[in-house]
């Protein structure tokens, strides 16, 4: 009975569709946001390492850092310990000033604690050192982020650094350097602000050579999740043994005297917290779509109860209890949420795992349709006309699913087949001259793509329309609802592909870009330095969302279910 009421009115399908769209949107957004969050965490961790030993103020120095590094290196589960010297400065090149952060490191030690060597390699600086391979100047070498001063090496590479180091009286520090390379981490905050140099050169610039001093120790742990707290406690004990503090109770917050131990997550806690808050707020806002769909379930089932008042009265007269009637409509509303969740989850996962293919489709098709428009106006108009015809044919055939049986619908099917084949053929005239850009990650379509696309479109349509014609004799059976619903999804897939291509063609016609245009880019790789859109699917989170959707669907089905159960049998049977 719950299934029968689920298909009592075709308007209920819109409730299912609303739930499916809400779930699909949640899956897409959470997957892409999760991918960006995971990628950002990996980049931050690669620069900062697992644990950072530092002072409260960058002007408080670690003097005997070599012996402390050796002690830390002997702690179990420690993979490496590298000294660093970080300080703010002003950099000038050819009269252009810039605020930067200098970082003095030892390359032979950094390779064990972070991914700085890989970042140097990405920026084109190999080997991992500060030597000037061009031999243009005897000055100390520095490596800049790719976002500093345009990202290109100058002919002479000379630049100046100046800062004021705090002590009893401010101490002015100024020195000339030579740019020897670039690094690229993918984080704009690092690539546009950091300047790396050899640790002795940084100490000489800041006048910290007598005795040599640093203000950070970077520590790498073999298993961060399991062993980081144990290693941090051991480091704290070593520092306390060397210089006992007056308040040992501060050790509980990993502080000892003027020094503290932080994980990479604590160092960049504000940035990571901002990402998580943004992701959480996005999920909450998008979940409102499902709440709207649930209101739609309540309103539609209220109308169904009103339309089926006589049926409900007959059931009550035959002995159905109020609880039985309530359970029927609760189950029907729950099934509405379940079917919508399954469809939305399947489509969302399909789109999430093919996000890069969708992005490539928009970019390549928009660029090549623009070239087609510039080469031949007739070819461009033919593509638009055939796409319009195919869209109307798909809708024309889909409408038959929700009307009474009509004899000989083969004409509709044949028209749909011809228009789809024409649209697939005329909208891909550019394939014969297609050449992917070397640096734009375009797919290599191959010579037979046009023919395979046209044949595949024809085969899919014949399978869909032919199976519908064959199964039409079971139209009035209860199971038809499932075939009709899933057939609607396939018709919608055809229509979405046509509408997407048509929208791209119209956008290109309105924008009218030049021949060198690279297409509509949904994901600009130059911003994030990523070859692909990062996608991470949290299946536990998706399971929670589906369960919550089911609960919301049942909750919003309570009102129409109670109205149905409260119907008086005699009054309901007499209802007109």
N, C-alpha and C positions, 0 to 999 in steps of 0.2 A: 504493500500500500504506500509506503514511503517513496518507492521508486515511481509509482504511478503518479503521485502528487508532484514528484520532481519534474515530470514531463506533462503536467496538467496544462500549463500555458507556456508558450514559447518565450514569453518575456522573462521567464526564470533563467533562460540561458544568458541573459544580460547580467544577472547576478553572478553566475558562474564566471562569465567573462571578466567582470569587475574584480573578483577575487584573484583570478589568474593574472591579470595585469598588475595588481598590487604585489603579488608574490614574485612575478618576473622582475619588476623594478627593484624590489628589495634584494633579490639574488644578484642582479647586475651591479648595483651600487655597492653592496657589501663586499662583493668579490674584487672589484677594481679598487675600492678604498683599502681593503685588506692587503692587496698586492702592493699598493703604494706605501702603506704603513710598514710592511715587512721589508721592502726595499730600502726605505729611509732608515729604518733601524739598523740594517746591515751596513749602510754607508757611514752612519754616525759611529757605530761600534768599530768599524775598520780604522777610523782616524784616532779614536780615543783609547782603544784597547779595553781590557776587562776592568782593571782597577787603576786608579790614579791616586798617588800619594802626593799631596801638595800642602802648602801653607794657607792660612786664612787670607793672606795678602801676598801679592806677587813680589813685594819688596822684602819679604822674609825668606831668607835663602837657606837651602840645604847645602852645608859646606862640605862635610865628609861624605859626599854622595857615593863615591866609588865603593867604600867599605860597606855602607848601608845597602847598596845594590848587590854586593856579593852575599851579604847575609840573607837578603830577601830571595836571591836566586837559589839558596840552599834549602828554602822552605819546601816541604812536600807539595806537589801539584802545581808548582810555579814553573812555567816554561821559559820565561825570560823577564828581564828587568832592564829598562833603558832610561837614562837620564834625559831630561828635556829642559830647555830654557825658553819660556814664553813671555813676551813683553809687547806692549803697544808702542807704535812708532808712527812717524810720518815719512812717507816715501815720495820722492820727486824724480820725475824723468822728463827731461826737456821742458822744464818749467811747469809741469803738471803735477800738483800735489795730490796725495791720497793717504787716507788713514788705513793702516794695515796692522796686522799682528805678526810679529816675527817669531819663528820657532827654530831654536837651535837643536839639532839632533845628531846622533851618531849612526850613520847608515848601517854599519856592521852590527849594531845592537837593535835597530828598529825592525830589521827583518824578522826578528823573533817575537815581536809584540803586537804588530799591526799589519795593515795592508798598504802602508805608505809606498813601498816599492812598486806595488801594482798601480797605484795612482800616478807615480812618476812615469811608468811605462805607458799608461793611457794618454798622458800628456806629451809623449814623444821623447822623454828624457831617459835614455839608457846609455850607459849603465847607471846603477843606483848610487850616484855620488854627486859631488858639487864641483867637479873639474870642468874647466872650460875647454871643450873639444876644439873650438875654433881658434883658441890661443890669441884672442884679440886684445886681452888685457891681463896684467898680472894681479889684478884686484881679486879679493875673495868672491867666490861664486854664490849666487842665490837662485832658487827655483821658485817661480811665481805661479799663482793659480791661473787657469786659462781665461778667467773673466777679468783679469787685471790688464788694463791698457790694450785691449783688443785681442789679446791672446797670441800675438806674433812677436818673435824675437826681432829686435832692432839690429842694425848693422854693427854698431859699437857695443850695444847692450849695457851701457853705463847708466847707473842710477844712484841716488843718494838716499840715505836713511838718517833720520834725526829723531831723538827723543830726549826727555828729561827724566832721569832716574832719581827717585826720591831717596834722600838720606837726611842727615842733619840740615844740610842746605841742598836744594836741587842741583843735580849734576848733569850738565849738558853733554849728550853723547851724539856724535855725528861721524859718519864714515861713508866712503864711496864703495860700491860693489859693482859687480858685473853680472848680468843676467845670463845664466847658462842653460836654462831649460824651463819647461812648464810641467805642471802636474794637473791632473783632473780627477776629482773624487766624485763628481756628479751632484754634490751639494753646493748650491750657489753661495751659501754662507762661508764655506771654506774656499771655494775657487775664486771668490772675488775679494777676499780679505787676507789670506794667509801667505806668508813668505817664508820659505824654508832655507836654512843655511846650516853649515857645519857648526857643531857645538862650540869648538874653540873660537871660530869667527864670531859667533854671537856673544861669547864671553868677552872677547876683545872689544867688540863694539860697545857693550854695556859697561866696560871697565870692571869686569868681575874675574880677572885672571889671578889675583893675588889675595887670598887663595881662590882657586876655581870654584865657582858656585853654580847651582841650578835651582829651579823652584818647582820641579815636578819629577816624579818617577813613574813611568808607565810599566805596569805589571800585567803579564799575560798568564792566564790560568788554563790548565788542561781541560777542565770541565767546569765551565762558568756557572751553570745552573746548580750544580751539586756542591762544588768546592769553593766558590767565591767567598761565602761568609767565613769559612774556616781559615782561608788564606788571609783575609782581611784581619781577623782576630790575631793571627800569628804575627803579621806585620806590625800591628798595634803593640804587641808585647815587645817586639824588637826595638821599636822607637822608645817605648817606656823604659826599657832596660838601659838604653844609651843616655836618655835624658828624662829622669822621672818627673812626671807632672804632679801638681799639687791637688788635683781632683780626679782620682781614678774612676769615679762614677761616670765621668764623661766618656769612658771607653764604651759604654753601652750604645752611644751614638757614633762610635768609631772616630773619636777625637782624643788626642793626647797632646796637651800643651797647646802649642801654636800650630799643630799639624792635624790634618784630617785625611781619612781614606774614603774615597767615593767610588762607586761603580760608574760605568759609562752611562747607565740610565739615570743616575742621580746628577751627573754633570750636565746632561742635556734634558733634565726632567721637564722643564717648561715646554720645550719643543715637542717632546713625546706626548706630554699631557694634552697639548693643544690638538695634536693629531687625533688622539683618542676621543677627546671631547667633540671634535668636529664629526668624527665618525658616528659617535653615539647620537648626537643631535640629528644627523642625517637619517639614521635608522628610525628614530622617533617620528620625524616628519613624514617619512615615507610610509611608516606603519599606519598613518592616518588614512592613506588610500584604502587599506584593508578595512578600516573602521567605516569609511564611506560606503564600501561595498557591503559591509554588514548591515548598515542602515537600509541599503537597497534591498537586502534579503528580507528585513523586517517589513518594509512597505509592500514589497511584491507578494509575500506570503499572506499579508493581511488582505490584499485584494483577492488572492486565491481562496482564502477562507470565506470571503464574502461571496465569491462566485460559486463555491461548492457547498453552500449552506444546506441545500436540499440533500446532497449526498451525505453530509455529516449527520443530518437529522435521521436519514435512513439507517446509518450505522448505529446511531444511538438507540433507535427503535428496535434494532436486531440484537441489542444487548451489549454494544460497545461501551466501556466505562469511560469516565472522564480521563483517567490516567492513560487508558489505551489511546484515545484520540490525541492527548498531549504528546505521548511518546511518538506517534506517527509523524506529527509535524516537526517535533524536535529532531527526529532521525532524518527527515527530508531536508531540513535546514542544515543539519550537520553534513549530509551527503553533498549538498551544494558547496559547502566550504571544502570538503575533501576533494571533490572532482576539480574544483577551481585551483586548489593548492597543488594537486598532482600535475595538472596541465601547466600552471605557472612555473612550478619547480623544474619541470622537464625543459620548457622553453628557455627559462632563465639560465639553467646550466648549459644548454646548447649555445646560447648567445655569449655567455661568459667565456666558455672555452674557445669560442671562435671570434672573440672581440677583435683580434688583430686581423683576421680575414675580412671582417665587416669593415674595419677601417681601411684596409687595402682596397676593398671593392669601391668605397666612396671616393677614395683618392684617384685610383686609376681610371674608373669610369668617368668621373668628372673631367679629368684632364684629356682623355681621349675623345669624349664627346665634344669638348671644346675644339679640339683639332679637327674633328669631323665638320663642325659648324664652320670653321675658318676655311677648310679646304673646299667644301661643297655645301651650299645652303639647301640643296635638294635632298642630300643624304641626311642632313640634320632634321628636316621636316618629315622625311619618311620615317625616321626613328621615332619621333614624337607621335606621329599619326598611328603607327602600328601599335605603339604602347597604349595609346588611348583606346584603340579598338580591342586590344586584348583585355584591358581592364573591364570594359563594358561587357565583354563576352563572359568573363569569369563571374561577374556579379549576376548576369542573366542566367547562367547555369546554376549558380548557388541558390537562387530564389526558388528553383523547382523543388529543392529539398523540403521546403516548408509550405508547399501547396498540395492540393489534392492530386491524385495520380492523373497524369495526362498521357494519352497514347502517342507513340512515336516521337520521343524527345531526341531522336538521333540528329535532327537538324541543328539543335542547340549545341550538341556535343561536337558535331563537325565544324560548326562556325568557331567554337572555342578553340578547337585544335588548329584550324587554319590561322586564326589571328595570333595565337601564341607562337606558332612556328614563325610567322612573319615578323612578330616583334623580336623574337630571339635572333633572327637572321639580320634584320635591318638595323637593329640597335648595336650590333657588333661588327659593323663594317670596318671598324678601325683595327681589328685584330691582325689583319694582313700586314699592316705597317707598324704594329706595336713594337716598341723597344723599351725595356725597363731602364730607368735611371740607375747608374752604378751605385749611387750613395743614398737612394731613397727607399730601399728595401721593397721594391716592387716585385710582384711574383712573375715568374717566367711562365707564360701561358702556353707556349708551344704552338706549333703550326696547326694542329687539329682541334684547337679549343673551340672554335666557332662551330664546327660541325658536331662535335660532341655535345656542346651546350644545346644546340637546336634539337638533336636527336633525343637527348635526355629530357628536355622539356616536353616533347611529343610523347615519349614513353610514359612519363609521369601522368600526363593528362589522360591518356588512353586508359591507364590502370585505374585512375581515380574515377573518371566518368563511366568507364565500362563496368567497374564493380558496383557503382551506384545503380546503373541500369539493371544489372543482373539481380541485385538484392532488393529491388523496388517492390517485389511481391510481398516482402515482409514489413512493409512500411508501417502497418498498424499494430505490429507486435511490440510488446514492451521493450524488448532489447534494441529496437530501432533507434531509440534515443541516443544510445552510445555510438552507433555507427554515424548517425546524423551529426552528433557533436564533433567527433573526431574528423569526419569528412569536412566539416566547417573549418576546422583548424588547417587542413590541407588546402582548402580553397583560399583561406586567409593567407597562407604562406605564398601561394601564387600571386595573390593580390598585393601583398606587401612588397614582393620583389618588383612587381610592375610599378607600383606607386613610388618606390625608392628610386628606380631608374628614371621615371618620369619627373620626379621632383628634382633630381640632379640635372636633368636636361633643361628644365625650366630655370633653375638657378643659374646655370651656365649662360643661358640666353639672356637673362636679366643682367648678370654681372658683366658679360662680354669681356673676359680677360684676354690678354695677349697670347701669342703662340708659345712663349717660354713659360707660361704658367704651369706649376707643378700639380695643380689639383687641390680640391678641398681637403685639408689636413685636419682630421678630428683630434690627432695626437701629434703634437710638435716634438720630435725627438731631440731638437737642439736645446729645449728648455730643461729636460730631465736627464739628458744623456743616456737614454734607454733605447735599445734596439726594438723592443716590443712593449706593448701595454702590459704592465704587471698585473697578474690575476692570481688571487689566492682564495680558494673556496673553503670556508669554514663550515664543514658539514654539521658539526655540533650546533652551531648557531642557526643554521638553516632548519635543523630538526626542531629547535625551540620555536622558531618563527612559524613553522607549519602547525605545531601543536597549539600555539597561541591563536593562530587563525581559526583552527577547528573550535576552540573554546569560545572565541568571539562569535563565530557563526551560530553556535548552539545558544549562546546567551541572547543574541538578537532574534532568535526564533521562538523565545519563550512567550513573548506577547501574542503573536498570531496563534500559537499553540493553545494558550489559555483562552483566547477568544473562541477558538473552535470547540474546546472541551466544555465551555460554558453554555453552548447552544442548547435550547430546550427542544427535545425531539419533535413535539407536535408543531410548535411554531416554525421550526426549521423546515419540516416537510411541506408546510403550507407556503413557504417563502417563494416569491416569484422573481 
